Amino acid sequence: MQRTETAWPAVFTATLCGVAVAMNIGKVPIALPQLREEFDLSLVAAGWMVATFNTIAVLSGVFIGIWVDRVGALRFCLIGLAASALGGILGIAGPDANALLLSRVAEGFGFIAIAASAPTLVSAATAPSQRRLSLSIWSSFMPAGASLSILLAPPILASAGWRGLWWLVLGMLAVAVLALVSRRQDYASIASRPHEGMADVKQALHQSTPWLLTLAFSFYSLQFFAVANWLPTFLKEQRDLSPVSIALLSALVIAVNVPGNLLGGMLLHRHTNRGRLIAAASLTMGLCGIGIFSDALPDLARYGLCLTLTFIGGVIPAAVLSSPSVLAANPQQIGTLQGLFLQGANFGQFVGMPLIAGVVAASGHWGSALAVTGPAAAISTAIGLVLSRRRL
């Protein structure tokens, strides 16, 4: 039985679960100097500490999505929160860097488990007429969680060290568990139809549209993280700013992605075509990238373009992650589609960052990153134009 009214507290509870696990994205890069000093980590080891989190999603996103659809979204969401908490505890209590690395595996699994299962809960709590909007609100979970970690990190790292930041995330996870359990009745409708095994999986994936959306999301992720990862390094190595200034400026660039997500949600709620949104946002990101990686512009203008890129780019996650509202034939296919999208996004980041680093290292200047981000923006724009001809 479909809802006639949206249970907004349940929608925000599911989104809170995403925000809590996404805080694990922001906490390690900002705490990396302390981690390297305490555990005597090399640059390579530190890189693996960051990348391991994404590796789980790159290798298993769609499979975890299928698993979500089979096991049940509410149960899997609780599993994801538990895995994230276990990872945090292991990181705090672990005696060495190997334990910390293992903790990142658990946190990475928890992240993809929530990212694949919570959208089904959001859909179950939402009236059909408002599903585009509610799923777009959900799409803001990653930048909201990551930027929250970065914003809160400086005073916590100064007073309680990196373990204090880990305890903060564990506290958020505990709040999310309690909130989710208290709203469980709002998600009851997702169990109304049994999963039909591979029939549901094939129906969900036997379309070209989800794969095109995955590619667009992958190229978006490459561009977004190119800027998000470039900025702290640039501010430290080229401008020698203080850690607090770097954290605030970097967090703001990520945080403005949230209102971009919400803007995308409002446009989708008014039935703006997803393909047109993706094409327009991708073109804007590409043009911003030209200015960002150009030494010809003053720093203030380049920073403004960083904000513009991540804000306008925010409509792309909203367009992609809310698309199961029209692509999924039933709620049992949502997890499969979300897993596919998230695998694409993480693949873009996982492949794009080393590629950009290699190009920049070979040339000796950041402007050469355009050789990677430029084609990514062009291809994503072309994909958006193709999708604009479809009823999305």
C-alpha positions as CSV (number, residue, x, y, z in Angstrom):
1,M,0.0,0.0,0.0
2,Q,1.4,3.4,-1.1
3,R,1.7,6.3,1.3
4,T,-0.5,9.3,0.9
5,E,1.8,11.5,3.1
6,T,5.5,11.6,3.5
7,A,6.9,10.7,7.0
8,W,9.6,13.4,6.9
9,P,11.2,12.4,10.3
10,A,11.8,8.9,8.8
11,V,13.3,10.5,5.7
12,F,15.7,12.6,7.7
13,T,16.5,9.7,10.0
14,A,17.7,7.6,7.0
15,T,19.7,10.6,5.8
16,L,21.2,11.0,9.2
17,C,22.5,7.4,8.9
18,G,24.3,8.4,5.7
19,V,25.7,11.6,7.2
20,A,27.1,9.6,10.2
21,V,29.0,7.1,8.0
22,A,30.1,9.8,5.6
23,M,31.9,11.5,8.4
24,N,34.4,8.6,8.1
25,I,35.3,10.1,4.7
26,G,36.4,13.4,6.1
27,K,38.1,12.4,9.3
28,V,41.1,10.5,8.0
29,P,42.5,13.1,5.5
30,I,42.2,15.9,8.1
31,A,43.8,13.8,10.8
32,L,46.5,12.3,8.5
33,P,49.4,14.4,9.9
34,Q,48.8,13.1,13.4
35,L,48.3,9.5,12.2
36,R,51.5,9.6,10.2
37,E,53.5,10.9,13.2
38,E,52.1,8.4,15.7
39,F,52.3,5.3,13.4
40,D,55.3,6.4,11.4
41,L,53.4,6.0,8.1
42,S,55.1,6.6,4.8
43,L,53.3,8.6,2.1
44,V,52.4,5.3,0.4
45,A,51.0,3.8,3.5
46,A,49.0,7.1,4.2
47,G,47.6,6.9,0.7
48,W,46.4,3.4,1.3
49,M,44.8,4.5,4.6
50,V,42.7,6.9,2.6
51,A,42.1,4.7,-0.5
52,T,41.1,1.5,1.4
53,F,37.8,3.2,2.3
54,N,36.8,3.6,-1.4
55,T,38.2,0.2,-2.5
56,I,35.4,-1.7,-0.9
57,A,32.8,0.3,-2.9
58,V,34.9,0.1,-6.1
59,L,35.0,-3.7,-6.0
60,S,31.6,-4.6,-4.6
61,G,29.1,-1.7,-4.9
62,V,26.6,-3.4,-7.1
63,F,26.9,-6.8,-5.3
64,I,26.2,-5.2,-2.0
65,G,23.3,-3.4,-3.6
66,I,21.9,-6.8,-4.7
67,W,22.5,-8.2,-1.2
68,V,20.6,-5.3,0.3
69,D,17.6,-6.1,-1.9
70,R,17.7,-9.7,-0.8
71,V,18.4,-9.3,3.0
72,G,16.2,-6.2,3.5
73,A,17.0,-2.5,3.6
74,L,16.3,-1.9,7.3
75,R,18.3,-4.9,8.5
76,F,21.2,-4.0,6.2
77,C,21.2,-0.4,7.3
78,L,21.6,-1.5,10.9
79,I,24.4,-3.9,9.8
80,G,26.1,-1.0,8.0
81,L,25.9,1.2,11.2
82,A,27.3,-1.7,13.3
83,A,30.2,-2.3,10.8
84,S,31.1,1.4,10.9
85,A,31.0,1.5,14.7
86,L,33.1,-1.7,14.8
87,G,35.7,-0.1,12.5
88,G,35.8,3.1,14.7
89,I,36.3,1.1,17.9
90,L,39.0,-1.0,16.2
91,G,40.8,2.1,15.0
92,I,40.8,3.6,18.5
93,A,41.8,0.5,20.4
94,G,44.1,-1.0,17.7
95,P,47.8,-1.3,18.7
96,D,49.3,-0.4,15.3
97,A,48.8,0.9,11.7
98,N,47.6,-2.5,10.5
99,A,44.7,-2.4,12.9
100,L,43.8,1.1,11.7
101,L,43.9,-0.1,8.1
102,L,41.6,-3.0,9.0
103,S,39.3,-0.6,10.7
104,R,39.0,1.4,7.4
105,V,37.9,-1.8,5.6
106,A,35.1,-2.2,8.2
107,E,34.2,1.5,7.8
108,G,34.2,1.3,4.0
109,F,31.8,-1.7,4.1
110,G,29.6,0.2,6.5
111,F,29.5,3.2,4.2
112,I,28.5,1.3,1.1
113,A,26.0,-0.7,3.1
114,I,24.2,2.4,4.2
115,A,24.6,4.2,0.9
116,A,22.9,1.2,-0.8
117,S,20.2,0.5,1.7
118,A,19.1,3.9,3.1
119,P,17.5,5.1,-0.2
120,T,15.1,2.2,0.0
121,L,14.1,3.4,3.5
122,V,13.6,6.9,2.2
123,S,11.4,5.7,-0.6
124,A,9.3,3.6,1.8
125,A,8.7,6.6,4.0
126,T,7.8,8.9,1.1
127,A,4.6,9.6,-0.8
128,P,5.1,8.8,-4.5
129,S,4.5,12.5,-5.5
130,Q,7.4,13.6,-3.3
131,R,9.9,10.8,-3.9
132,R,12.1,12.8,-6.3
133,L,12.5,15.5,-3.6
134,S,13.1,13.1,-0.7
135,L,15.7,11.1,-2.6
136,S,17.5,14.3,-3.6
137,I,17.6,15.3,0.1
138,W,19.2,11.9,0.8
139,S,21.8,12.6,-2.0
140,S,23.3,15.3,0.2
141,F,24.5,12.8,2.8
142,M,28.1,12.5,1.6
143,P,29.2,16.1,1.4
144,A,27.2,16.9,4.6
145,G,29.0,14.2,6.6
146,A,32.5,14.8,5.1
147,S,32.4,18.5,5.5
148,L,31.0,18.1,9.1
149,S,34.1,16.1,10.0
150,I,36.5,18.6,8.5
151,L,34.7,21.6,10.1
152,L,34.7,20.0,13.6
153,A,38.2,18.5,13.3
154,P,40.6,21.4,14.1
155,P,39.5,22.0,17.8
156,I,39.0,18.3,18.4
157,L,42.4,17.4,17.0
158,A,44.0,20.1,19.1
159,S,42.4,19.1,22.4
160,A,41.8,15.3,22.1
161,G,43.9,14.2,19.1
162,W,42.7,12.0,16.3
163,R,41.0,9.6,18.7
164,G,38.7,12.4,19.8
165,L,37.5,12.7,16.3
166,W,36.9,9.0,16.0
167,W,34.8,9.1,19.3
168,L,32.8,12.0,17.8
169,V,31.9,9.8,14.8
170,L,31.0,6.9,17.1
171,G,28.7,9.2,18.9
172,M,26.9,10.2,15.7
173,L,26.6,6.5,14.8
174,A,25.0,5.7,18.1
175,V,22.5,8.5,17.6
176,A,21.7,7.2,14.1
177,V,21.0,3.7,15.4
178,L,18.6,4.9,18.1
179,A,16.8,7.2,15.6
180,L,16.5,4.4,13.1
181,V,15.1,1.9,15.5
182,S,12.6,4.5,16.8
183,R,11.3,5.1,13.2
184,R,11.3,1.4,12.1
185,Q,7.5,1.4,11.7
186,D,7.7,4.0,9.0
187,Y,9.7,1.6,6.8
188,A,7.3,-1.3,7.1
189,S,6.0,-1.1,3.6
190,I,9.3,-2.3,2.0
191,A,8.6,-5.8,3.2
192,S,5.2,-6.0,1.4
193,R,6.7,-7.8,-1.6
194,P,9.3,-10.6,-1.6
195,H,12.4,-10.3,-3.7
196,E,12.3,-12.3,-6.9
197,G,16.0,-13.2,-7.0
198,M,17.8,-12.7,-10.3
199,A,14.6,-11.6,-12.1
200,D,14.6,-8.4,-10.1
201,V,18.3,-7.9,-10.6
202,K,18.1,-8.4,-14.4
203,Q,15.1,-6.1,-14.7
204,A,17.0,-3.4,-12.8
205,L,20.2,-3.7,-14.8
206,H,18.9,-4.7,-18.2
207,Q,18.5,-1.1,-19.2
208,S,21.0,1.3,-20.7
209,T,19.9,4.3,-18.7
210,P,21.3,3.1,-15.3
211,W,24.7,2.4,-16.9
212,L,24.8,5.9,-18.6
213,L,23.9,7.5,-15.2
214,T,26.7,5.5,-13.6
215,L,29.2,6.8,-16.1
216,A,28.0,10.4,-15.6
217,F,28.3,10.0,-11.9
218,S,31.8,8.5,-12.2
219,F,33.0,11.5,-14.3
220,Y,31.3,13.9,-11.9
221,S,33.1,12.2,-8.9
222,L,36.5,12.5,-10.7
223,Q,36.0,16.2,-11.1
224,F,34.6,16.9,-7.7
225,F,37.4,15.0,-5.9
226,A,40.1,16.5,-8.1
227,V,39.2,19.9,-6.7
228,A,38.5,18.7,-3.1
229,N,41.8,16.9,-3.0
230,W,43.8,19.6,-4.9
231,L,42.7,22.5,-2.7
232,P,44.2,21.5,0.7
233,T,47.5,20.5,-1.0
234,F,47.6,23.8,-2.9
235,L,46.7,25.9,0.2
236,K,49.5,24.2,2.2
237,E,52.3,23.8,-0.3
238,Q,51.7,26.9,-2.5
239,R,50.1,29.4,0.0
240,D,51.4,28.0,3.4
241,L,48.1,28.7,5.2
242,S,47.4,27.6,8.7
243,P,45.8,24.2,9.3
244,V,42.6,25.9,10.6
245,S,42.3,28.1,7.5
246,I,42.9,25.1,5.2
247,A,40.3,23.1,7.0
248,L,37.7,25.9,6.9
249,L,38.3,26.7,3.2
250,S,38.3,23.0,2.2
251,A,35.2,22.2,4.2
252,L,33.3,25.1,2.6
253,V,34.1,23.8,-0.9
254,I,32.6,20.4,0.1
255,A,29.7,21.8,2.1
256,V,28.3,24.0,-0.7
257,N,27.7,20.7,-2.6
258,V,24.7,20.2,-0.1
259,P,22.7,23.2,-1.3
260,G,23.5,22.1,-4.8
261,N,22.0,18.7,-4.0
262,L,18.9,20.4,-2.7
263,L,18.6,22.7,-5.7
264,G,18.7,19.6,-7.9
265,G,16.0,18.1,-5.8
266,M,13.7,21.1,-6.2
267,L,14.2,21.1,-9.9
268,L,13.5,17.4,-10.2
269,H,10.4,17.9,-8.0
270,R,9.3,20.3,-10.7
271,H,9.9,17.6,-13.3
272,T,13.0,19.1,-14.9
273,N,14.7,16.5,-17.1
274,R,17.6,14.7,-15.4
275,G,19.6,14.5,-18.6
276,R,19.4,18.3,-19.1
277,L,20.5,18.8,-15.5
278,I,23.5,16.5,-15.9
279,A,24.5,18.1,-19.2
280,A,24.3,21.7,-17.9
281,A,26.0,20.9,-14.6
282,S,28.8,18.9,-16.3
283,L,29.5,21.8,-18.8
284,T,29.6,24.3,-15.9
285,M,32.0,22.1,-14.0
286,G,34.3,21.8,-17.1
287,L,34.4,25.6,-17.6
288,C,35.1,26.1,-13.9
289,G,37.9,23.6,-14.0
290,I,39.6,25.6,-16.7
291,G,39.8,28.6,-14.4
292,I,40.6,26.7,-11.3
293,F,43.7,25.0,-12.8
294,S,44.9,28.2,-14.5
295,D,47.6,30.4,-13.0
296,A,46.3,33.4,-14.9
297,L,43.4,34.1,-12.4
298,P,43.9,35.5,-8.9
299,D,43.4,33.2,-5.9
300,L,40.1,34.7,-4.9
301,A,38.6,34.1,-8.4
302,R,40.0,30.5,-8.4
303,Y,38.5,29.8,-5.0
304,G,35.1,31.2,-6.2
305,L,35.2,28.8,-9.1
306,C,35.9,25.9,-6.7
307,L,32.7,26.9,-4.9
308,T,30.8,27.2,-8.1
309,L,32.0,23.9,-9.4
310,T,31.0,21.9,-6.3
311,F,27.7,23.8,-5.9
312,I,26.4,23.4,-9.4
313,G,27.9,19.9,-9.6
314,G,25.7,19.0,-6.7
315,V,22.7,18.7,-8.9
316,I,24.3,15.6,-10.5
317,P,24.2,13.4,-7.4
318,A,20.6,14.5,-6.9
319,A,19.7,13.6,-10.5
320,V,21.5,10.2,-10.3
321,L,20.7,9.0,-6.8
322,S,17.0,9.9,-7.1
323,S,16.6,8.1,-10.5
324,P,15.4,4.8,-9.0
325,S,12.1,6.6,-8.3
326,V,11.5,6.2,-12.1
327,L,13.8,3.4,-13.0
328,A,13.0,0.8,-10.3
329,A,9.9,-1.3,-11.0
330,N,9.6,-2.0,-7.3
331,P,11.4,-1.2,-4.0
332,Q,13.3,-4.4,-4.2
333,Q,15.4,-3.0,-7.1
334,I,16.4,0.2,-5.5
335,G,19.4,-1.2,-3.6
336,T,20.8,-2.8,-6.8
337,L,20.6,0.5,-8.7
338,Q,22.1,2.5,-5.8
339,G,25.0,0.0,-5.5
340,L,25.7,0.4,-9.2
341,F,25.7,4.2,-9.0
342,L,27.9,4.3,-6.0
343,Q,30.3,1.8,-7.5
344,G,30.7,4.1,-10.5
345,A,31.2,7.2,-8.3
346,N,33.9,5.5,-6.2
347,F,35.5,4.1,-9.4
348,G,35.8,7.6,-10.8
349,Q,37.5,8.8,-7.6
350,F,39.7,5.7,-7.3
351,V,41.0,5.9,-10.9
352,G,40.9,9.6,-11.4
353,M,43.1,10.7,-8.4
354,P,46.1,8.5,-9.3
355,L,45.7,9.5,-12.9
356,I,45.7,13.2,-12.1
357,A,48.6,12.8,-9.7
358,G,50.6,11.1,-12.4
359,V,49.9,13.8,-15.0
360,V,50.7,16.6,-12.5
361,A,53.9,14.9,-11.3
362,A,55.1,14.4,-14.9
363,S,54.5,18.0,-15.9
364,G,55.4,19.7,-12.6
365,H,52.3,21.9,-12.4
366,W,48.6,21.6,-11.5
367,G,47.3,23.0,-14.7
368,S,48.0,19.7,-16.5
369,A,45.1,18.2,-14.4
370,L,42.9,19.7,-17.1
371,A,44.1,16.9,-19.4
372,V,42.0,14.6,-17.2
373,T,39.2,16.8,-15.9
374,G,38.4,18.4,-19.2
375,P,37.6,15.2,-21.1
376,A,35.7,14.0,-18.1
377,A,33.4,17.0,-18.2
378,A,33.0,16.7,-22.0
379,I,32.0,13.1,-21.8
380,S,29.6,13.7,-18.9
381,T,28.0,16.6,-20.8
382,A,27.5,14.3,-23.9
383,I,26.0,11.6,-21.7
384,G,23.6,14.2,-20.2
385,L,22.5,15.2,-23.7
386,V,21.8,11.6,-24.6
387,L,19.8,11.1,-21.5
388,S,17.9,14.4,-22.1
389,R,16.0,12.6,-24.9
390,R,14.6,10.1,-22.5
391,R,11.7,10.5,-20.1
392,L,13.6,10.9,-16.8
